[in-house]
Amino acid sequence: MPVQGRRLMQMTRPIFMAAAALLAAVPGRAQTAVTFAKDVAPILQEHCQACHRNGSMAPMPLVTYDEVRPWARAIKAKVVAREMPPWHIDRTVGIQDFKNDISLSAQQISTIAAWADSGAPMGDAKDLPVKQWPSDEVWRMSEGQGRPPDLIVKSTPWTQSAEGQDQWWEPVVSTGLTEDRWVKAVEIRPSLKGRRIVHHAIGLVEYAPGKAGEVYPENTGRLLRAGGSVNFSVHYHSVGEAITDQVEVGLWLYPKAYVPKYQVKTAALGSQEARKVLDIPPGKVTVHHTYIPLTEATELLSFQPHMHTRGKAMSMEAIFPDGHVEMLSYVSRFSFNWHVNYVYADNATPLLPRGTTIHITAWHDNTAGNRSNPDPTQWVGWGQRSFDEMFHCNVTLINLPDGEFQRRVEERQSAHRLASN
């Protein structure tokens, strides 16, 4: 190095050292080691372990350090790519406030990545968070409702053979109710072993990976009539072993004689229209549209796209009576392995006047580039089998009288004005 360069370095070295010392003295500037016990375990507990624990649906448990450490690099890759936890709403458009958002923040992703990159250290065991997960034989909504279900309705058993075609089991089972009752919350579950063979199950609500039940807002419920029944529809598939399953529906009821102000309904928006228009050539990415007019003012409580293995993306827009269009929700990375029900926060539920049209757009990928595609050489139409295709949008909704709708809109606008001031 030239003499002038060495002299310059000698002259400036004290300046750089002083600057580094000042930066280190800034509160929060010092870098502390990221550990499993203190930093990563709380994130996994909050966002991952509901599925990644013994007896649940995920392929490996991620509860203890010994269980997590071998997967550190794979966990980093999945969370950085936002493939896990499964939350596929596009963050750039539409409503972003949800009650059940399990996605990771940018800071949480950075923490996991830094932990994996630093050798995935354990840290001090005293820093580990304490949580006891319930057995999968308990009803998950019991804690929130403060009691076990008031009523349990079971499907008649079904045995799925070790090999063979998909099957649909559709028994009708009496509720045993002798008077009308209103439902506050409902949960559906296959047997513990039966979860291996259940693709999805419907009995008042849907069971699928990412969805197991519904809790309705205050003063809102679903009506069960005296002498009524639960119509089950269970999609089974073979896994190489004969398994017998029985699906259960747990119901939490309002007190007798109580009538909530609002009645909740469920709908598969666009399902009937999709049967007529769905047509997917081999080797193509297609776009299909359905339009559903609303004959009553409506509040949407949730949004759940439904497609099969070639499903790529789905959006739900509102075309208002005055002609303006709003994007409500857009799932840009649909995954057939996860049927996530996106439950809107109370202050973000779409309020849609009478005469609004719901516009559903569905994208399907029937190319070889789709790793889930069973056969890109096939021309595909509508059908119930997983190898067929379909599209619709499952929603939970409340119909509102026009006066009540206007009151809700004015309350929402007033709340937004207060929040912005």
C-alpha positions as CSV (number, residue, x, y, z in Angstrom):
1,M,0.0,0.0,0.0
2,P,1.4,3.5,-0.8
3,V,2.7,5.5,2.2
4,Q,0.0,8.1,1.7
5,G,-2.7,5.4,2.0
6,R,-1.3,4.1,5.2
7,R,-1.1,7.6,6.7
8,L,-4.7,8.3,5.7
9,M,-5.8,5.1,7.4
10,Q,-3.9,6.0,10.5
11,M,-5.4,9.4,10.6
12,T,-9.0,8.3,10.0
13,R,-9.0,5.2,12.2
14,P,-9.7,7.0,15.5
15,I,-12.7,8.7,13.8
16,F,-14.2,5.4,12.6
17,M,-13.7,3.9,16.0
18,A,-15.4,6.8,17.7
19,A,-18.3,6.6,15.3
20,A,-18.7,2.8,15.9
21,A,-18.7,3.4,19.7
22,L,-21.4,6.1,19.4
23,L,-23.6,3.7,17.3
24,A,-23.1,0.9,19.8
25,A,-24.3,3.3,22.5
26,V,-27.6,4.1,20.8
27,P,-30.4,2.3,22.7
28,G,-31.5,-0.8,20.9
29,R,-28.6,-0.7,18.5
30,A,-26.7,-3.5,20.1
31,Q,-27.3,-6.8,18.4
32,T,-28.3,-9.6,20.8
33,A,-28.3,-13.3,19.9
34,V,-31.5,-14.7,18.5
35,T,-32.4,-17.9,20.3
36,F,-35.1,-20.6,20.0
37,A,-36.2,-20.3,23.7
38,K,-36.6,-16.5,23.8
39,D,-37.4,-15.5,20.2
40,V,-38.5,-18.4,17.9
41,A,-40.5,-20.6,20.2
42,P,-43.2,-17.9,20.9
43,I,-43.6,-17.4,17.2
44,L,-44.1,-21.1,16.5
45,Q,-46.4,-21.4,19.4
46,E,-48.7,-18.6,18.2
47,H,-48.6,-19.3,14.5
48,C,-47.6,-22.9,13.8
49,Q,-48.1,-25.4,16.6
50,A,-51.9,-25.6,16.2
51,C,-51.1,-27.9,13.3
52,H,-47.5,-28.8,13.9
53,R,-47.8,-31.0,17.0
54,N,-48.3,-34.6,17.8
55,G,-51.7,-35.9,16.7
56,S,-52.5,-32.9,14.5
57,M,-52.6,-32.6,10.7
58,A,-49.0,-31.4,9.9
59,P,-46.4,-33.9,8.9
60,M,-44.0,-33.1,11.8
61,P,-44.3,-31.6,15.3
62,L,-42.5,-28.2,15.9
63,V,-43.0,-27.9,19.7
64,T,-39.7,-28.7,21.4
65,Y,-36.2,-27.5,20.4
66,D,-35.2,-31.1,19.5
67,E,-38.2,-31.3,17.1
68,V,-37.5,-27.9,15.5
69,R,-33.7,-27.9,15.2
70,P,-33.4,-30.4,12.2
71,W,-35.9,-28.3,10.2
72,A,-34.4,-24.8,10.9
73,R,-33.3,-24.2,7.3
74,A,-36.5,-25.6,5.8
75,I,-38.6,-23.4,8.2
76,K,-36.6,-20.4,7.1
77,A,-37.2,-21.1,3.4
78,K,-40.9,-21.6,4.0
79,V,-41.6,-18.5,6.0
80,V,-39.4,-16.3,3.8
81,A,-41.3,-17.4,0.8
82,R,-44.6,-16.9,2.8
83,E,-45.6,-20.5,2.1
84,M,-46.1,-21.0,5.8
85,P,-48.2,-20.4,7.8
86,P,-50.8,-20.8,5.1
87,W,-52.3,-17.4,4.5
88,H,-52.7,-16.6,0.8
89,I,-54.5,-13.3,0.8
90,D,-52.8,-10.8,-1.5
91,R,-51.4,-8.0,0.8
92,T,-51.6,-5.3,-1.9
93,V,-55.3,-5.1,-2.5
94,G,-58.7,-5.5,-0.8
95,I,-59.5,-5.9,2.9
96,Q,-56.6,-6.7,5.1
97,D,-58.2,-6.9,8.6
98,F,-59.2,-10.4,9.7
99,K,-60.0,-12.1,13.0
100,N,-58.1,-15.2,12.2
101,D,-54.9,-13.8,10.6
102,I,-52.1,-16.3,11.3
103,S,-49.6,-14.8,8.9
104,L,-46.2,-13.7,10.1
105,S,-45.1,-10.1,10.3
106,A,-41.9,-9.0,8.5
107,Q,-40.2,-8.8,11.8
108,Q,-41.1,-12.3,12.8
109,I,-39.9,-13.6,9.4
110,S,-36.6,-11.7,10.0
111,T,-36.2,-13.3,13.4
112,I,-36.7,-16.8,12.2
113,A,-34.2,-16.2,9.3
114,A,-31.6,-14.7,11.6
115,W,-32.0,-17.6,14.0
116,A,-31.5,-20.2,11.3
117,D,-28.5,-18.3,9.8
118,S,-26.8,-18.1,13.2
119,G,-26.8,-21.8,13.7
120,A,-30.2,-22.2,15.3
121,P,-29.1,-21.9,19.0
122,M,-31.3,-23.1,21.8
123,G,-30.7,-20.3,24.3
124,D,-31.7,-20.4,28.0
125,A,-34.4,-22.9,28.7
126,K,-35.8,-20.5,31.3
127,D,-36.9,-18.2,28.5
128,L,-39.2,-20.9,26.9
129,P,-42.9,-19.9,26.8
130,V,-45.3,-22.1,28.7
131,K,-48.3,-23.5,26.9
132,Q,-50.3,-26.7,27.3
133,W,-51.9,-27.8,24.0
134,P,-55.2,-29.6,24.5
135,S,-55.7,-33.2,23.2
136,D,-57.2,-33.4,19.7
137,E,-60.1,-35.3,21.4
138,V,-61.3,-32.1,22.9
139,W,-63.4,-29.4,21.2
140,R,-61.2,-26.5,20.3
141,M,-63.9,-23.9,20.7
142,S,-64.7,-25.0,24.3
143,E,-62.2,-22.6,25.7
144,G,-63.6,-19.6,23.9
145,Q,-67.2,-20.6,24.7
146,G,-66.5,-21.5,28.3
147,R,-68.0,-24.9,28.1
148,P,-68.2,-28.1,26.0
149,P,-70.8,-28.2,23.2
150,D,-74.4,-28.2,24.3
151,L,-75.3,-30.7,21.5
152,I,-73.3,-33.2,19.5
153,V,-74.6,-34.7,16.3
154,K,-72.7,-37.7,14.8
155,S,-72.8,-39.0,11.3
156,T,-73.3,-42.7,10.8
157,P,-69.9,-44.5,10.4
158,W,-68.2,-45.0,7.0
159,T,-65.4,-47.4,6.2
160,Q,-63.1,-46.2,3.4
161,S,-61.3,-49.1,1.7
162,A,-57.5,-49.2,1.5
163,E,-57.7,-48.5,-2.3
164,G,-60.3,-47.3,-4.7
165,Q,-62.1,-44.2,-6.0
166,D,-63.0,-41.2,-3.9
167,Q,-66.4,-41.6,-2.1
168,W,-69.0,-39.2,-0.8
169,W,-70.9,-40.2,2.3
170,E,-74.1,-38.2,2.8
171,P,-76.2,-39.5,5.8
172,V,-79.0,-37.4,7.2
173,V,-79.0,-37.4,11.0
174,S,-81.7,-36.0,13.3
175,T,-80.6,-33.3,15.8
176,G,-83.1,-34.7,18.4
177,L,-84.3,-31.1,19.2
178,T,-87.9,-30.8,20.3
179,E,-88.0,-27.0,20.0
180,D,-86.3,-24.4,17.9
181,R,-82.8,-23.4,19.1
182,W,-80.3,-20.8,17.9
183,V,-76.6,-21.7,17.4
184,K,-73.9,-19.4,18.7
185,A,-70.9,-21.4,17.5
186,V,-70.4,-24.7,15.6
187,E,-67.3,-27.0,15.2
188,I,-67.0,-30.0,13.0
189,R,-64.4,-32.7,13.1
190,P,-63.7,-36.2,11.8
191,S,-62.3,-38.9,14.2
192,L,-58.6,-38.6,15.0
193,K,-57.7,-41.4,12.7
194,G,-60.3,-40.5,10.1
195,R,-58.6,-37.2,9.4
196,R,-56.2,-39.1,7.2
197,I,-59.0,-40.0,4.8
198,V,-61.3,-36.9,5.0
199,H,-60.7,-34.4,2.2
200,H,-63.5,-32.2,3.5
201,A,-66.7,-32.7,5.5
202,I,-69.8,-30.6,5.5
203,G,-72.4,-30.6,8.3
204,L,-73.8,-27.1,8.9
205,V,-70.2,-25.9,8.4
206,E,-67.2,-27.2,6.6
207,Y,-64.2,-29.1,7.9
208,A,-61.0,-28.8,5.7
209,P,-57.3,-28.1,6.4
210,G,-57.4,-24.6,7.7
211,K,-61.1,-24.6,8.7
212,A,-63.0,-26.4,11.5
213,G,-65.9,-24.2,12.5
214,E,-67.5,-20.8,13.0
215,V,-68.2,-18.5,15.9
216,Y,-71.0,-15.9,15.1
217,P,-70.9,-12.3,16.2
218,E,-72.9,-11.1,19.2
219,N,-76.7,-11.2,18.7
220,T,-76.2,-13.3,15.6
221,G,-77.0,-17.0,15.1
222,R,-78.0,-19.9,13.0
223,L,-81.5,-21.4,13.4
224,L,-82.0,-25.1,14.1
225,R,-85.7,-26.1,13.8
226,A,-87.4,-28.6,16.1
227,G,-87.3,-32.0,14.5
228,G,-84.6,-30.9,12.1
229,S,-81.6,-32.8,10.8
230,V,-77.9,-32.3,9.9
231,N,-77.2,-33.2,6.3
232,F,-73.7,-34.5,6.2
233,S,-71.6,-34.6,3.0
234,V,-68.1,-36.1,3.6
235,H,-65.5,-36.5,0.8
236,Y,-63.3,-39.6,1.6
237,H,-60.2,-40.8,-0.2
238,S,-58.1,-44.0,0.2
239,V,-54.7,-43.9,1.8
240,G,-53.6,-47.6,1.6
241,E,-55.3,-48.7,4.8
242,A,-59.0,-49.4,5.5
243,I,-60.2,-46.8,8.0
244,T,-63.6,-46.3,9.6
245,D,-64.6,-42.7,10.4
246,Q,-67.5,-40.8,12.1
247,V,-67.8,-37.1,11.7
248,E,-69.1,-35.1,14.7
249,V,-70.7,-31.6,14.8
250,G,-70.5,-29.8,18.1
251,L,-73.1,-27.0,18.7
252,W,-73.0,-24.2,21.3
253,L,-76.5,-22.9,21.7
254,Y,-78.0,-19.6,22.9
255,P,-80.3,-20.0,26.0
256,K,-83.8,-21.4,25.3
257,A,-86.3,-18.9,24.0
258,Y,-83.5,-16.5,23.1
259,V,-83.8,-15.1,19.5
260,P,-80.8,-13.2,18.2
261,K,-81.4,-10.1,16.1
262,Y,-79.6,-11.4,13.0
263,Q,-79.7,-14.8,11.3
264,V,-76.5,-16.0,9.7
265,K,-76.5,-17.8,6.4
266,T,-73.9,-19.6,4.3
267,A,-73.6,-19.6,0.5
268,A,-71.4,-21.1,-2.2
269,L,-71.3,-18.0,-4.4
270,G,-71.0,-18.8,-8.1
271,S,-71.3,-22.6,-7.7
272,Q,-74.3,-23.0,-10.0
273,E,-72.9,-20.6,-12.6
274,A,-69.5,-22.3,-12.6
275,R,-71.1,-25.6,-13.7
276,K,-72.1,-23.9,-16.9
277,V,-69.0,-22.0,-17.8
278,L,-66.0,-24.0,-16.5
279,D,-64.0,-25.3,-19.4
280,I,-60.2,-25.8,-19.1
281,P,-58.2,-26.9,-22.2
282,P,-55.0,-28.9,-21.7
283,G,-51.8,-26.9,-21.1
284,K,-53.6,-23.6,-20.5
285,V,-54.1,-21.1,-17.8
286,T,-57.7,-20.0,-17.9
287,V,-59.8,-17.2,-16.4
288,H,-63.6,-17.7,-15.6
289,H,-66.1,-15.2,-14.2
290,T,-69.4,-15.5,-12.4
291,Y,-71.8,-12.7,-11.3
292,I,-74.2,-13.0,-8.4
293,P,-76.7,-10.2,-7.8
294,L,-77.7,-9.4,-4.2
295,T,-81.5,-9.0,-3.8
296,E,-81.1,-7.8,-0.2
297,A,-78.6,-5.6,1.7
298,T,-75.9,-7.9,2.9
299,E,-73.0,-8.0,5.4
300,L,-70.3,-10.5,4.5
301,L,-68.6,-12.1,7.5
302,S,-66.0,-14.4,5.7
303,F,-64.4,-15.3,2.4
304,Q,-63.2,-18.8,1.4
305,P,-62.2,-19.6,-2.2
306,H,-62.8,-23.2,-3.3
307,M,-61.1,-24.9,-6.2
308,H,-59.2,-28.2,-6.8
309,T,-55.7,-29.1,-7.8
310,R,-55.5,-26.7,-10.8
311,G,-56.8,-23.7,-8.8
312,K,-54.4,-20.8,-9.1
313,A,-56.1,-17.7,-7.7
314,M,-59.5,-16.2,-7.0
315,S,-60.9,-12.7,-6.4
316,M,-64.2,-11.4,-5.1
317,E,-65.2,-7.9,-6.2
318,A,-68.4,-5.8,-5.4
319,I,-70.0,-4.0,-8.3
320,F,-72.2,-1.4,-6.5
321,P,-75.5,-0.1,-7.9
322,D,-73.9,3.2,-8.9
323,G,-71.4,1.3,-11.0
324,H,-68.2,1.7,-9.0
325,V,-66.2,-1.4,-8.3
326,E,-64.3,-2.4,-5.2
327,M,-61.9,-5.3,-4.7
328,L,-63.0,-7.1,-1.5
329,S,-60.5,-10.0,-1.3
330,Y,-58.0,-11.6,-3.6
331,V,-56.2,-14.9,-2.9
332,S,-53.3,-14.7,-5.3
333,R,-51.6,-18.0,-4.3
334,F,-54.4,-20.6,-3.9
335,S,-53.3,-23.9,-2.5
336,F,-55.6,-27.0,-2.8
337,N,-53.9,-28.3,0.4
338,W,-55.3,-25.4,2.5
339,H,-58.9,-24.3,2.4
340,V,-58.5,-21.2,4.6
341,N,-61.6,-19.3,5.7
342,Y,-60.7,-15.6,5.9
343,V,-62.9,-14.2,8.7
344,Y,-63.3,-10.4,8.4
345,A,-62.7,-8.2,11.5
346,D,-65.9,-6.7,12.8
347,N,-64.9,-3.2,11.6
348,A,-64.0,-4.5,8.1
349,T,-66.9,-6.7,7.0
350,P,-68.1,-5.6,3.6
351,L,-71.5,-3.8,3.8
352,L,-73.2,-4.2,0.4
353,P,-76.5,-2.5,-0.5
354,R,-79.3,-4.1,-2.2
355,G,-78.6,-4.3,-6.0
356,T,-74.9,-5.0,-5.6
357,T,-73.4,-7.7,-7.8
358,I,-70.7,-10.0,-6.5
359,H,-68.1,-10.7,-9.2
360,I,-66.1,-13.9,-8.7
361,T,-63.0,-14.4,-10.9
362,A,-61.2,-17.7,-10.9
363,W,-57.8,-18.6,-12.4
364,H,-56.9,-22.3,-13.1
365,D,-53.4,-23.6,-14.2
366,N,-53.7,-26.7,-16.3
367,T,-50.0,-26.6,-17.4
368,A,-47.1,-28.8,-16.6
369,G,-45.7,-25.9,-14.6
370,N,-48.3,-26.5,-11.9
371,R,-46.8,-29.1,-9.6
372,S,-50.2,-30.1,-8.2
373,N,-51.6,-30.8,-11.6
374,P,-52.4,-34.5,-12.0
375,D,-52.4,-34.5,-15.8
376,P,-51.8,-31.3,-17.9
377,T,-52.8,-33.2,-21.1
378,Q,-56.4,-33.6,-20.0
379,W,-59.3,-31.3,-20.9
380,V,-61.0,-30.5,-17.6
381,G,-64.6,-29.5,-16.7
382,W,-66.7,-29.2,-13.6
383,G,-66.8,-32.2,-11.3
384,Q,-66.7,-33.2,-7.7
385,R,-63.6,-35.4,-7.7
386,S,-60.3,-33.9,-6.8
387,F,-59.0,-34.7,-10.3
388,D,-62.0,-32.7,-11.8
389,E,-62.3,-29.0,-11.3
390,M,-64.8,-26.5,-9.8
391,F,-64.8,-23.0,-8.4
392,H,-67.0,-21.0,-6.0
393,C,-66.6,-18.8,-3.1
394,N,-67.9,-20.0,0.3
395,V,-69.2,-17.0,2.4
396,T,-71.0,-16.5,5.6
397,L,-73.4,-13.6,5.5
398,I,-76.2,-11.6,7.1
399,N,-79.1,-10.1,5.2
400,L,-80.1,-6.7,6.6
401,P,-83.2,-4.6,6.3
402,D,-82.5,-1.4,4.4
403,G,-82.9,0.8,7.5
404,E,-80.6,-1.4,9.5
405,F,-78.1,-1.5,6.6
406,Q,-78.0,2.3,6.5
407,R,-77.5,2.5,10.2
408,R,-74.5,0.1,10.0
409,V,-73.0,2.2,7.2
410,E,-73.3,5.4,9.2
411,E,-71.8,3.8,12.3
412,R,-68.9,2.5,10.3
413,Q,-68.3,5.9,8.7
414,S,-68.4,7.7,12.1
415,A,-65.9,5.2,13.5
416,H,-63.5,5.8,10.6
417,R,-63.8,9.6,11.1
418,L,-63.0,9.3,14.8
419,A,-60.0,7.0,14.1
420,S,-58.5,9.4,11.5
421,N,-58.7,12.4,13.9
